[in-house]
């Protein structure tokens, strides 16, 4: 169990270090981290907006031009991540927030 906790902590720190490297308008910005006891607190950029999933449910139908614009934003972010050897392993509309 102790080894699992160490692996989890190292994994979190690896992810934090990766987030610190990325500077792109389509990727959430990590500003700072604080550790207290067994907790790690991440200070992240504040976003006003909705998940893509909620937008799709509300809107229903997207024109091709609008869908292409959204996809372009997603792909631009993925290019930056992949160029830094980062793979987003949970890419889905619920994990994509678009600013108002």
C-alpha positions as CSV (number, residue, x, y, z in Angstrom):
1,X,0.0,0.0,0.0
2,X,2.9,2.4,0.8
3,X,4.4,1.8,-2.6
4,X,1.1,2.6,-4.3
5,X,0.9,5.9,-2.4
6,X,4.4,6.8,-3.5
7,X,3.6,5.9,-7.1
8,X,0.5,8.1,-6.9
9,X,2.4,11.0,-5.4
10,X,5.1,10.7,-8.1
11,X,2.5,10.5,-10.8
12,X,0.8,13.7,-9.5
13,X,4.1,15.5,-9.4
14,X,4.9,14.3,-12.9
15,X,1.6,15.7,-14.2
16,X,2.2,19.0,-12.3
17,X,5.6,19.3,-13.9
18,X,4.1,18.7,-17.4
19,X,1.4,21.3,-16.7
20,X,4.0,23.9,-15.7
21,X,5.7,23.5,-19.1
22,X,2.6,24.3,-21.2
23,X,1.8,27.8,-22.2
24,X,-1.0,28.0,-24.7
25,X,-4.3,29.9,-24.8
26,X,-6.3,26.7,-25.3
27,X,-4.7,24.8,-22.4
28,X,-5.7,25.5,-18.8
29,X,-2.9,27.4,-17.0
30,X,-1.4,26.1,-13.8
31,X,-0.2,29.0,-11.6
32,X,1.0,27.4,-8.4
33,X,0.9,24.4,-6.2
34,X,0.7,24.1,-2.4
35,X,1.2,20.9,-0.4
36,X,-0.3,20.5,3.1
37,X,-0.2,17.2,4.9
38,X,-1.7,14.6,2.5
39,X,-3.2,17.3,0.2
40,X,-1.9,18.9,-3.0
41,X,-3.7,22.2,-3.9
42,X,-3.5,23.4,-7.5
43,X,-4.0,27.0,-8.3
44,X,-5.4,27.0,-11.8
45,X,-6.6,29.6,-14.3
46,X,-10.2,30.5,-13.7
47,X,-12.5,29.9,-16.7
48,X,-15.9,31.3,-17.3
49,X,-17.6,29.0,-19.6
50,X,-19.3,25.6,-20.1
51,X,-18.2,22.1,-20.8
52,X,-18.5,21.3,-24.5
53,X,-20.8,18.5,-23.6
54,X,-23.3,20.9,-22.0
55,X,-23.0,23.2,-25.0
56,X,-23.8,20.4,-27.4
57,X,-26.8,19.3,-25.3
58,X,-28.2,22.9,-25.2
59,X,-27.5,23.8,-28.8
60,X,-28.2,20.5,-30.4
61,X,-27.1,21.2,-33.9
62,X,-23.8,22.9,-35.0
63,X,-23.2,24.4,-38.3
64,X,-20.1,23.0,-40.0
65,X,-18.3,26.4,-39.6
66,X,-18.9,26.4,-35.9
67,X,-17.9,22.8,-35.4
68,X,-14.8,23.4,-37.4
69,X,-13.9,26.3,-35.2
70,X,-14.3,24.3,-32.1
71,X,-12.3,21.4,-33.5
72,X,-9.5,23.8,-34.6
73,X,-9.2,25.0,-31.0
74,X,-9.0,21.4,-29.7
75,X,-6.5,20.3,-32.3
76,X,-4.3,23.4,-31.7
77,X,-4.1,22.4,-28.0
78,X,-3.4,18.8,-28.8
79,X,-0.5,19.8,-31.1
80,X,1.1,21.7,-28.3
81,X,0.6,18.8,-25.9
82,X,1.9,16.2,-28.3
83,X,5.0,18.4,-29.2
84,X,5.8,18.2,-25.4
85,X,5.3,14.5,-25.4
86,X,2.0,14.7,-23.5
87,X,-0.9,12.6,-24.3
88,X,-4.4,13.6,-23.0
89,X,-5.8,10.2,-22.0
90,X,-9.3,11.4,-21.3
91,X,-10.3,13.6,-24.2
92,X,-14.1,13.9,-24.2
93,X,-16.6,16.8,-24.4
94,X,-17.0,16.7,-20.6
95,X,-13.4,17.6,-20.1
96,X,-13.3,20.5,-22.6
97,X,-14.4,23.9,-21.3
98,X,-15.0,26.8,-23.7
99,X,-14.8,30.3,-22.5
100,X,-17.9,32.5,-22.7
